[in-house]
Every structure is written in C-alpha cells, then in structure tokens.
C-alpha cells in the first residue's frame, strides 16, 4: 500500500508494485512519480521504480550468457 498527498492536496491510497526483489519497509517515506490526472497510477521515484533495475539485470544477464555461449563454441 502506498499513501501520498498530491501537489493539490488530495490524499491518495493505492496499491503499487513496491515489493519486487528488494521490498521496502512499511512506513518509510519515498519520493513518488504520479500522473496528476490519474494519481492512482504511481511509481516510486528511484532506480527500481523507474524500471532501470530490471533493464540492467537483463542486459548484464544477457551479456553473460552471450559470453558463455561464444566461449563454449570456441569463438572467444
């Protein structure tokens, strides 16, 4: 559950994917990004909340598998 106050003073309580691989502690203050026209569409404004963690994880994982595969074929 995520609770925050919009710039115009509305209090919003909504569910969001705040768990993921590294859950955040309940009661902790975090910066959020939200659509002012639909504030229930919210994300935590950090590396994970912006989707960068997943992108980095899959890029590094893909590169590692490519190196392993090319090595196994004798191309490296």
Buried (B, 14 or more C-beta within 10 A) or exposed (E): EBEBEEEEEEEBEEEBEBEEEEEBEEEEEEEBEBEEEEBEEBBBEBEBBEEEBEEEEEEEEEEEEEEEEEEEEEEE
